[in-house]
Every structure is written in C-alpha cells, then in structure tokens.
Amino acid sequence: MEILSCHSVPCCHLVNLRGKLLGGKRPSSVRNGGVLCVMISSSGGDISPKLDHLHSANLTRNLASQPYKAFDRVQNADLRVFSGYNSHIVDKEGDLRNVIESGEPVTKVLIPGLPDESNGDPGASISSCFWEWKPKFNVHYEKSGSKNVNSPPVLFLPGFGVGSFHYEKQLNDLGRDFRVWAIDFLGQGMSLPVEDPTQSKDAGSLAKGNSMWGFGDKTQPWANELVYSIDLWQDQVQYFIKEVIKEPVYVVGNSLGGYVALYFAACNPELVKGVTLLNATPFWGFLPNPMRSPKLARMFPWAGTFPLPASVRKLTEIVWQKIRDPGSIAEVLKQVYADYSTKVDKVFSRILETAEHPAAAASFASIMFAPQGQLSFREALSRCQMNNVPICLMYGKEDPWVKPVWGLQVKRQLPEAPYYQISPAGHCPHDEVPEVVNYLLRGWIRNLESQGSIALPLLDGPECVQYDIARDLEFLREGSSRSVRVQFFGSSFSLWNQISSFVKTRFDNLRT
C-alpha cells in the first residue's frame, strides 16, 4: 500500500490520474498498480492541462515521497487511503465523499493531528475565567474560539477528580472551528470554596491535622444545605449556559460528566443542541434521593452536607491521606489509560495541585456521601429520547471501569444514535486519543448542523447509518504515525450479535 497526499485542497472538483475532470460523477474505477490518486481543484476549474504532461506512475511516486503534508493544517482536506482500489476524501468538517466504488471496505483513514506550535500551527488560545454563580460559589472555566461568533457553541463537562484542564487538547484544537467552554464542577478542580464552609465553636478544639476546611462544628450561612451532588452540578450547568454562554449548546461529558450532561439535557432540552457521551458512568451516588425515596433517605443521618460528622471526619482523614498520595494518583492514571505512552504529566500535576487545597478532603467526602440524582441514568436517557435530543456515543474499548457493555446498552435503547468504539483507548479517550475524538466530534456536529445532508464521520452517506463499519484512523503525533481502530455500530446493531461475536472470537483465540 502507498500513502498519497494532496496539498491545500478545499473540496471542489475531482480529477483522475490523467487529470480528467470528474465533476460530481462517481467513476467506476481508476487503477494504477493498486494505487489511486485523487486531487481537487482549489479554484473549481479544470486542472487537467496542468497534469496532462505527468505520467501517472511519476505522479504517484512524487506524491508518495511526502505522505503527511496534507495534514499540516486541519483546513486542508483529509485524504483517506487504503489498500485495494477504494479511496475517500473528507474536508475539515468531516464531509465524506465517495470517490471510487467497489466491494472492498476502507481499512485506513488519515486524519489531522493536533495543533503543533513548533510547526507554526499554535491552535486556539485558551482563557482561564471565573464566574460567580452565587455568593461564595465561584465557578472556574476555560474557553477558546471566542472570535468564531457564528460557529456552534460546545461545552465540555469533566469526570470525577479532574476539571477543565482535562480538555486542553479539545480547547486548543476545536477552538479553531467552534466556540468552546470547559467547566469545573463545584467541589472539584478550581471550583473549590474560597473560604471554609464551616467554623469551629472552639478554635482550640481542632486537633493538629484537622485544620482542613469543612471540618468545623457549625455551617457557614452560605453553605447551608450545600452538598456536592449530581443535582447541584446539573443546576450549575443550567445556569452557566443561561448566564455565560446564553444560547443552546452541544454538551460533551466524560465519565461523571457524561451522566451530568445527559441529566442536564433531560431536564433542559431547550438548552441542548446535542449530547456526546465519552465513557459516561451509568450511575452515581450510593444513598437514596430524598425526593424519590423520602422514607428510605431518612434512615441515613448524613448525606454529604456540612459540617461533616465526627465519625466521617476521622474516616476522611485516613482515606484522604491515601488518595492524595502521588503514588496513588499515578496508579489510578495507569489504570484508566490503555496506552501507557500517553503523556499525563500535566493531568497528574493538576490533580495533585487540587488535592493540596484545604477544602479538597471535605469536598471529596461530600461527593462520596451525596445522594443519588432525582433521575437515574436510564430515566434521563428516556427523557432525552422522548424530547428528540441528539446523542452520540464515543467509548474507549479498553476502559477498565465503564466497560463497553454500558455504552452498548445505551446503543440498544437508542439504536439511531451513532456509536463509535475506539481501540486502543481507556476511560478518557478525549485525552488519550484526542485526534480521533476531535475528528469525530467535528463530523458529528457538522452532520447535525446540516440537518443530516452531510454524512456522519466514516460513513459514505446517510444510507450507511444502519451498518457496522470498522476503520483504522491514522494520524501524526510528534512526528510519528499512530493508528487507532474505530468501529461504528449502525442502527441495525444487535447486542446479542455483539456478545455472540465476542464469545466466538475468544473461543477461537483459545483454540489457536
């Protein structure tokens, strides 16, 4: 297989190897030693006179010598190349155009890498901001792409224990095309309290080591009934969109953020243009919700409010010393990333920095003892389905916590929702393979913005949405070629067929 490149090629007309203009027609076949080259006229005119003097073999050899320059900027077309006689070209928003038709499936897709400042491609600038939701409730968020005034707004919601910093690769890259925000949930990241939510009746009564915020005996007035729960975060997202973004958005959530995104969309469909779930956790909270089960909730004397009971303080002190240990943080990151070569230094340092905050321990206790949401994950999903909220699923296949079966269950309930399974990728695919997630997000948003006239990423056209398709997405990272397998599950998806296929594969592997 040879990999060919085209340079600075906004989508327009297609020409074959001899430079003959093909226009909007689909040629039956163009073959040259198993290699196909397709170019696009940037001016929209016939460029065949410029190519007539070139022999197809020489053209193939010259282009193949520099295979990745087509991806110096994401504005260039992405050339899809693979073995056999099929080829596709996709522009920067993910508009797939079938060039050659035959029976052989696509095996490789070349996509843009991340912005690279060393190559003169700095990406979008990121701003760090604070928004005062309520007195003492200061919410930290980051934003990019503010100059893209007519582009769709996108809001990213983080998982448990992290914050907006976990979406730096999305803010930097997608901020070139969209207006992008990433928020820190209250009680996490840089949205921790600016002062102690409790006070002690006797300042000398606190033992050494109990000076952490939230360990006092009496609640401050502003923290009455404060509990870091999924209901609080749903309200936080709602008001953030109303007061800061001020228009409906595409919401993207990873892990806990996925649950919050779905919950928010179920309660506020008028504020949502679409929801993308990145390995969304399908449940959150251990204690019963007082609104759903008031009698059962009364059986638990404490549910995450301030101040912490004495017994909880002692337990939190013991557990927190283990959790905040750098070795423990490193071990957790090792679990959730399938590719150990992924650089997590920034993520590690930001988590460690948050853990050093005096309010971090009590906030952690409040989160862990907070009641469940008023809506379960499945109920939120049903509401979104009833309100026709578009949902896209992107799951890392090697996630040790939220196994792919959870995403497949969502797909079973919403058969029309596009489902992309990425491998190798763990619990945080947006950070582990951001090139792939950003590429898919761009294409999915454009599909919705065009009301379906532009095909979903990796599909030849709207008619292909019912079929299962596998693609190898290839991209450059730090000068080296990387490849990731993405499987698209169509609307004809069957959970039983997937389980049967998995069991058969494992059985065949054991036999060999």
N, C-alpha and C positions, 0 to 999 in steps of 0.2 A: 504494500500500500504506500502511495506517495501522498504527502500533505501539501496542498497548494494554497497560495494566499492571493488575495486581491486587496488593493490599497485604495483608501478613500473612496468608498463606493456606496453612496446613498442609493437606496433602491430605485430602480427605474427599469430600463430595458435589459433583456438578456441576450447574449450572443454566444455562439458556439465556438469551438476551437478554431474554425476558419474565419471567424469574425462575422458570420452571417447573423443579422438581426432576427431574433425570435419573437420579440414583442411579448404579448400576453399569452401566446400559444404554448402548449406543452409539447416539446419534441418527443418523438417516440424513443429515440436513443441516439447518443453521441458517444462513441467508444474510440479509445486510442490506447491500446495496450493495457486495458484495465484501469485507465486513469481518465478522469473527467475534469475539465477546467471550465468554469463559468465566470464571466466577467459582466460588470454592469456599467453602462454609460452614465457618468456623473452629470452630463448635460442633458440627457434624454434623447440625444441624437444617435444616428447610426455610426458606430466607430469602426465598422468593418474595413474602411480604407487604411486605417492605422495598423490593422492586423493582417491584411492580406499577404504581406511580404514575409510574415513569420511562419515557419513550418511548425506544425502542432507539436512535434517532438521537442524542438528547441524551446518553444514557449513553455512547455511542461517542465523541462529541465531548469530553465532560468527561474521560474516562479517557485519551484520546489526548493531552491537553494536558500531561501529566506522564508521559512514557513509561517512565522508568527507575527510578521509586521502588520498584518491586517488588524491586529488587536492592540496596537499602540494606544488607541483611544477607543472608548466604547461607542463613540459616534460612528465609527466605521462599521461596515457590515460584518456579521459573524459568518464565516464560511464553514459549512458543515461538510466534512469529508469523511469517506469511509471506504472500505474495500468493496469491490464489485463495481456496479455501474450506476448507483444511485447517488444523488447529491442534492443538498438543500442549501438555500441561503436565507438568512434571517437578519433583519435590520436591528438597530439598537433596542427597540421596544419589544422585540421578540416576534415580529410578524413573519411567520413561516410561509415560504413559497416553494411549492414543489417544482423542481426543475426537470428531473428525469424520472420517469415512471418505469418500474419493473417490479418483479416479485420479491426482490431481496430487501430485507429490513435494514434500516440505518443502524450502524454499530458505533459510530463516533460522531460527536458534535463538538466543535470548537467554540468556546465561549470566551468573553473577555475576562481578564484577570482584574484584580483590584487596582485602584489608582496607585501610581508609583511616582513619588516626588523626584526620585533620582533620575527618572527618565522624562522630566518635565511635565508630569501629569499629577499635580498635587491633590486632586479631588476637591470636594466641597469643604469649606471651613466650618468648624463646629463651635458653637457658642454655648457657654455654661450659664444658666439663669436660675433665678428663684422666683417662685410665685407664692404669695401669701394667701392661702385658701381661707383660713380662719385665724384669729389671733393665736399666735404661738405655733400654728400649723404651717410651717414653711416647706413648700414642696420644691425639690430640686429637679431640673430637667435640662436636657441638652437639645439643641436644634441646629438644623442646617438647611440650605436651599431656600432661604427667605426671599431671594430675588426671583425665584420661579413662581411668580404671582399667579399665573394661570394654570399651574400644574396641580394634580391631586395631592391632598394632604395625607400623610401616613404617620401613624402613632405606634411606637413600639413599647410593649409592656414587658418588664423583666421577670425572671424567675426568682425563686426564693434565695435570699442571701446575696444577691447581686443588685445591680442598679443600671442606670442609663449607660454607664461605661461599657457594659457588655455588648452594646450595639454600636460601638465606634466604627466598625467596618461597614455598617449599613449607613450611618450618618455621613461618613466620608464619601461613599460611593453613590448611594441612591440620592443623596442631596444634590447631585448634579442634574437630576431629572425631576425630582419631586420636592415638595416642602416636607421636611422630616422632623419629627419630635421623638424623644425617648424620655421616659419619666421614671423617677424613683418613687416607689410606693412609700407611704408614711411608715416609719419604723424600720426602713431599710436604706442602704446607700447613703446619700447625703440629705435624705429627708428625715433624719433623726431629730428629736427635740433640741431646741436651742437652750433649754433650761430644764432642770429636774421637775418631772411631773408630780413629785411628792415632796413632802417636807417632814422632818422629824420633830416630834413633840419635845424631845430632849436631845440637843445636839451632841451631848456626850455619851448617849446611849448606843450609838452606832459603833460596832467593833471595827477594828482595823481590817480593811478589805471590804467592808460593807458601805464604802463611800460612793459606790456606783449609783447613778441616778435611777430612781424608781424603787429604791429600797427603803424609803422613808415610811412613816406611820400614817400620814394623812395626805389625801389627794389635793393637789392644787386646783383651784376653781376651774381653770381652763381645761383640766384633764379629767373632769368628772365624766364618767361613763366611757372614757377612752379605752378602746380595745382594738388592737391591730388585727382586724378580721377581714375576710373577703368582702363583706358588706361595706366596710369602711372604704376599701380600695375601689369598689365599684362606684361608690359615691364620688370618690376623689377623681376618677377618670371622667365621670359625667360632668362635673363642674370644670375640670380642666379643659375639656373640649368646648364647653359653652363659653367660658370666660377667656381662654387663651387662644385656642385655635379658631373658635367662632364659626365653625361650619362642619358638616358631616365628614367623617374621615374613614380611611382604611385602617383597621386596627390589627396589629400583629403581636402575638404573645407567645412567649416560650415558657414551658413548664407551668408554674403557678400563674404567670402572666397570660398563658393561653386560657386557663379557666376564667380569670378575671375578664379577659377580652370577650369570651363567649357569654359570660354572665351579664356584662355591661350591654352587649348587643341585644340580649334577650329582653332587658329592661328598657332599653332606649333605641329601638330600631330606627327611629327617625334621625339619629345622630351617626349612623353607621352606613358606610358605602360597601363594606365587605370586611370579613374576618379571616385572618390566616392563623392557623394553629401550628406551632412548631413544637412537637412533642409535648402537647398540653397534658398536664396532670388531670386525670379524670375525677379526682376527689380532693377535698381539702377540709381539714378540721376533724377533730375527734369527738368533741362534745356536742350534744343536741342543740339545735337552734331554738331559742326561747319563743320565737314567733310560730314555728312549726310544731314544736312539742313542748308547750309550757310546763306541763306536769313533770315530764322527764327532765327538763332543764333545771327544775328546782331541786332535783336530787344532787346537783353538783354545786357546792358552796361557792366556788370561784371559777370564773370563765374569762380570764385574761384582762380584767380591769385593774386599775391602780387604786391603792398600793398592793404590792404582792404580799400574800400571807407569809407568815414567818417560816412555815414549812417549805413553801415554794422558794423563798429566798435561799435557804440552805441548799436545796436541791439545785437551784440555778447556779449558785456559786461553784458547786462541784462539777456540774456538767459543762458550764461555760469555760472553765479552765482547760478542759479537754478540747472543746470545739474551737477555741481561739488559738490553739497551738498551731504554729506554722506547719508542722508535720501533718497534722490532721487535715488542714486545708489543702495541702498538696496531695494527700491521699484521695480526698474527695474529687479533686480535679482530675486525678489519674483515672478514677472510675468513670467519669462522665464523658471523657474524650476518647473516642475509639482510636484516633491516630495520635500516638504519643509524641510525634514530631511537631505537633501544633504548639506554637509559642503561646504560653499562658502567663508570662511574666507580669504583664500589666493587670490581667484579671486577678492574679494571685496577690499582687501588692495592693490593689484597691479593696479586695475582700479583707485583707489583713488590716488595712487602714480603718475600715468601717468597724472591725471587731475591737479596735482600741478606743472607740468612742465611749464615754462614760454611760451613755444611755443604751448601748448595744445589748448588754446582758438582759436587762429588764424588758426591752423590746422583743428580744428573742423569746422570753418566757410568755409574754402576752400573745405573741403569734402562735406559739405551740399549744396554748390553752384556750385559744379563741374558739367560739362555737362555729359550727358549720354554717354555710350560707343559707339564705332563705330558699334558694333554688339549687337543686343538685345539678351536676354537670349534664346529666341526661335530660332533665327538665329544661335547662337553659337551651340545650340543643334543639329540643322540640319546639320551643318558642321561636327560636331563630328560623326554623323550618317553616313554621306557621306564618311568620312575617316575611318570608322570602328573602332573608338576609343571605347574601352570597358567602359561601365558606370554602376556603381552600386548605388542604391538609398537606403539610410537609413534615415528614418524620424521619429521623435518623434511625437506620435499621438496627444498629448495634447499641442502642440505648439500654443500659442495664436496669434502669428504674421504670421508665414508661415504655414497656415493651411494644413492638409494632402491633401486637394484637389489639391494643387500646385504640390506636388510630384506625385499624381495620374495622373495629366495631362502629366507630363514627361513620366510616365509609358505608357500612352496611345500612345504617339508619338514613344516611344521605347519599344515595347511590349516584346522584348527579354531581356531587361535589368532587372537584379534581383532587386526586390523592397522588402525591409524589413521595416515593420511598427512596431515601438516599443512602448509599453504602460505598465506602465505609464512612459512617458518621454516628456519633453518640447522642447524648441528651441535648446538646446545644449546637445543632447543625449550622446555625447562623454565624457562630464564631469559629467552628471547626472547618466548614466549607462555605465561607461567605460568598465566594464566587458563584456557587451553584444556587444558593438561596436567593441572592440578589438577582440573578438571571431569571429565576422562576417567578419572583415577585414582580419584576418589571413586566414580564409577559402576561401574568395573570391580571394585573391592574389594567394593562392596555386592552386585554380581552373584554373586561367589564366596561371600560370607558368607551369602547367601540360598540358596545351592546352586542357582542358576540360576532361582529363581522370580521374580526381578526382572531385567528385560531389560538388556542391555548398553547403554551410553550411545549415544544417537542411534538406537536401534532401537525399533520398535513392540512387539516381542515376541520370544520365543525363536525363533519360526519364521522370523524375518527374518535370522538369523545367516548364512544361505548367500548373501545377495545383496550386491552392491556398492551403496553409498549415498554420496551427496555432500551435505554440509550446509555452510552458511555460519554460523559461530558468531560472534555479535555480543556485545560487552561494552563496559563503560565503563572507560576508563583516563585518569585525571587530567582528568575532566570531558568527555572527547571519546569518541565512539563509534568502536570499532575492529571490523574484520571479518576473519575468518580462515576459509579453506576447509579443511574436514576431509573426507577421503574414507575410508570404511570399506570394506575388502575382505573379502567374505564367504568362506564355506567352499568355494564353487564357483569361487573365484579360479583364474585360469589365467595363468601368467607369459607364455605365448605370446600370449594375448589382450591383455595389457597392453602388451607390446612392439609388437604389431601396431597397437594403438590409438595408441601414442606415435608410431610411424613415420608413420601416416596423418595425424595432427594436424600433424606437422612438414611433411609434403608439402603438405597443404592450405594451411598458412601461407605456404609458399614460392610457391605458385601465386597466392595473393592479394596 
